[in-house]
């Protein structure tokens, strides 16, 4: 079973012997930069200044597509990925992923985790609910940026609990859990304020 997933743009090029070479990239910009450099360094391409990039890619058998990878659990310090499917677009990969795992979250490094709250994670969910409840009970809506009558509290807290537990999934706590969860909550509150434009309120 995969621990996480990732979606990456992949560039396929063709060698002189018509063999295929594939290279994945972290971002679409990196993939496009690679394609541009490949076209410009091709001796034949330099003679055709009127080409647009799409024409050059077709003529040179360069293909850009998106691949959904399954990320295996860390084993002896190594985490490897297996290609699950190739799709024509990034959104198609996300659509396929949602069919495989349902809801998911994306962390700051681009890894995608299934959104599931396990029994062992209920403590985190409870602690976050207490913190948010305290803010709402004191009508501290400006600080949180979260409306009191919002019906999305449950989903928000589940997402936060999953994100926190994914960030610390391999950590053995030694008395510093409450400080970590409180700092995490404060960071999430600040991010909500920025997203909803609450930062200008006083």
Secondary structure, DSSP 8 states (H G I E B T S, - for coil): --SEEEEEEEEEEE-TTS-EEEEEESSHHHHHHHHHHHHHHSTTGGG-TT--HHHHHHHTT-EEEEEEEEE---BTTB--EEEEEEESSHHHHHHHHHHHHSSEEE-TTS-EEE----GGGHHHHHHHHHHHHHHHHTT-HHHH---TT-S-HHHHHHHHHHHHHHHTTT---SS-HHHHHHHHHHHHHHHHHHHHTGGG--
